[in-house]
Amino acid sequence: MDNETKNEINRVFQLQKKHQKVLRSTTAEQRKGKLKRLLEVVVAHEEEIIEAVRQDVRKPHHEVKRAEILGTIKSIQDNINNLDEWMAPIEVGSSLNPDAKGYLMYESKGTCLVLGPWNYPFMLTMAPLAAAIAAGNCAIIKLSDFTMKTSNIAAKIIREAFDEKEVAIFEGDVDVATELLEQPFDHIFFTGSTNVGKIVMTAAAKHLSSVTLELGGKSPTIIDEGYDLLDAAKKIAVGKFVNAGQTCVAPDYIFIKEDRQAEFTNHLQAIVQAGFLMEDGTADRNKFTQIVNERNFNRVKALYDDAIEQGTEVVFGGQFDLSDRTISPTVLKHVTHDMKIMQEEIFAPILPLLTYDKLDEVIDSINERDKPLALYVFSSNQEVIDEVLNHTTSGNASVNDVVVHFTDYNLPFGGVNTSGIGSYHGIYGFKAFSHEKGVFVQAK
């Protein structure tokens, strides 16, 4: 890290620190104006954003459009539509005196840092930024250096939409992120791996900065007996194999009854063949995203090789092409819990199947692991659904679907312990970047 970059980070941080009192007092209309400006610039550069993401990770155009563009637009627009209501004080009354008053007011936290991930680099940086702006904060953002083309276009957009005293962006490698974490931010919002999340939280502790950590984990999926396997296969295929499995809430592994496994995998293979593969069974590069870099490719290959050595069987897939970092959609059976592939989040298009006899076995297995970011159960039996939801812990859960809960802004999105701390989306994002201040007014 050169001194020039260090000095520039400190200069911008101090500039924002001084300006935060101005933003704290802004009205809903003023904040909405800033969000509308961001929205205008994002829309104006839509094709550049799509092309940047495509160059970084060869993601299909329609996937980038839906996730990165429409996801970002939805997030910004949701803040604009609801900000008046969110900013309004909430009366709660007083437990001390019936004539006294108590109310909640939301004040901005101040200067915030948003560190984005590489798997959905644009949307997962801009969505929290929109929440920070809605809450009246200054913000510095940094995208992952794994997706530098996307970082470049994000920098262009931020500098076009904002003065640096309100929103600024820094580009570069891990040294830049490390230097940013040295600053005494009022709040840090990080999306990424659990291991890096621990580093962020350690840095935040030095200044007692509050944090929102959007992490990951091994999200389990349970398919109950009697459930429509074709329906489950359609939804799981999209949730698992879109973006080559590089989705924090993608189904990581599946529990299914042994006598239903073959029917399920037959459906899954047909859907994958139609949606992601060439006629010869290899991944269609026009429809399938590559692994972000060689390091992650080799990490996943090592997990796969270990499983094969220990006796797992490939149901379909299993093709690895290092030349363009492509891993074909792959399903494995005869997987056991002691295999390395069951010890860490896969974050790739490999789906292990585990069989079970009784639901208690599944619940015990899930509870023996770190708490996942998401949990999925496919069942037509309400007793089974209740048993799973009431006796497991996860950041979020979905019944009879996967992944789509992320797009429902009426729900908080976030993890628990190793899968995350805090939540956002909708009003929950506004609250994440706000201090909820209780105000007592004594009766005269």
Secondary structure, 3 states (H helix, E strand, C coil): CCHHHHHHHHHHHHHHHHHHHHHHCCCHHHHHHHHHHHHHHHHHCHHHHHHHHHHHHCCCHHHHHHHHHHHHHHHHHHHHHHHHHHHCCEECCCCCCCCCEEEEEEEECCEEEEECCCCCCCHHHHHHHHHHHHCCCEEEEECCCCCHHHHHHHHHHHHHHCCCCCEEECCCCHHHHHHHCCCCCCEEEEECCHHHHHHHHHHHHHHCCEEEEECCCCCEEEECCCCCHHHHHHHHHHHHHHHHHCCCCCCCEEEECHHHHHHHHHHHHHHHHHHHECCCCCECCCCCCCCCCHHHHHHHHHHHHHHHHCCCEEEECCCEECCCCEECCEEEECCCCCCHHHCCCCCCCEEEEEECCCHHHHHHHHHCCCCCCEEEEECCCHHHHHHHHHHCCCCEEEECCCCHHHHCCCCCEECCECCEECEECCHHHHHHCEEEEEEEECCC
